[in-house]
Amino acid sequence: MPSTWPSFGDAADPEMAKRLFDALVVEAKGLDVPVVTGRFGASMNASLVNAGPVTILLDTKRSI
């Protein structure tokens, strides 16, 4: 596998990752960014249909 592929091989241990994640959530909420979280480390099912290498979320209910 090429070394440029995404990998969790160098990921932080779960306890450190949880602290980093919680700090990120606090910072985002401090910027008045809408934040929704679930249970850290829980399994989840996600589905996405994507036709390219980039996904951009467009919020059509919010004007700039």
C-alpha positions in Angstrom: 0.0 0.0 0.0 1.4 3.4 -0.9 2.5 5.5 2.1 0.3 8.4 0.9 -2.9 6.4 1.6 -5.0 7.4 4.6 -4.2 5.1 7.6 -4.8 4.9 11.3 -1.4 3.3 11.8 0.0 6.4 13.5 -3.2 7.4 15.3 -3.1 8.4 19.0 -4.1 5.9 21.6 -7.8 6.0 22.5 -7.4 8.0 25.7 -5.3 10.7 24.1 -7.6 10.7 21.0 -10.6 11.3 23.3 -8.9 14.2 25.0 -8.0 15.8 21.6 -11.5 15.2 20.3 -13.1 16.8 23.3 -10.7 19.8 23.1 -11.6 20.2 19.4 -15.4 20.2 20.3 -14.8 22.9 23.0 -12.9 25.1 20.5 -15.5 24.7 17.8 -18.3 25.5 20.1 -16.4 28.6 21.3 -16.4 29.8 17.7 -20.1 29.5 17.6 -20.0 26.6 15.1 -22.9 24.2 15.3 -21.5 21.1 16.9 -23.3 17.7 17.2 -21.5 14.7 18.7 -22.3 11.1 19.5 -20.4 8.6 21.6 -16.7 8.8 21.0 -15.3 5.5 19.5 -18.8 4.0 18.9 -19.5 2.1 15.7 -21.6 3.8 13.2 -23.0 3.3 9.8 -22.5 6.0 7.3 -23.5 6.3 3.6 -22.2 8.6 1.0 -22.5 8.7 -2.8 -19.6 10.8 -4.2 -18.5 11.3 -7.8 -15.1 12.8 -7.1 -12.2 13.1 -4.7 -13.8 16.1 -2.8 -17.0 16.4 -0.9 -18.3 19.9 -0.2 -21.3 20.4 2.1 -23.6 23.3 0.9 -26.1 24.7 3.4 -28.8 26.1 1.1 -30.8 27.5 4.1 -28.0 29.8 5.1 -27.0 32.9 3.1 -23.6 34.5 3.2 
